[in-house]
Amino acid sequence: MIYACHLENLPQGESLRVMADVPIALFNADGEIYAVDDTCTHQNASLSEGWLEGCHIECPLHEAAFDLRTGQPTCLPAKRPVRTYQVTVDEDGGVYVHATAPERITEGAA
């Protein structure tokens, strides 16, 4: 597990980039914390710099969007999902990303 931040440093509707083996984007979507690979599968852009709406993140480059719960793209031009990671918030508010073992790796057609 990788310590990402304290929960109070990730307010609702905000995101941050966590450096790991691959960059990870962490989001607080309506009080739920989600983590996905930070790089859009359509083109090299940081999803943590995108627009968060509910459980969806829109890439800042070409407006591809992904469901943070599953990693699946919800509109073109993205066709491949992003990897999602399990997140744990401890009793002290520490936010941890299980980056060494992804919650699921979803593969889709290119």
ABEGO torsion letter per residue (X at the ends): XBBABBAAABBBGBBBBBBBABBBBBBBBGGBBBBBBABBAABBBBAAABBBBEABBBBAAAGBBBBAAAGBBABOABABBBBBBBBBBBAAGBBBBBAABBABBBBBBX
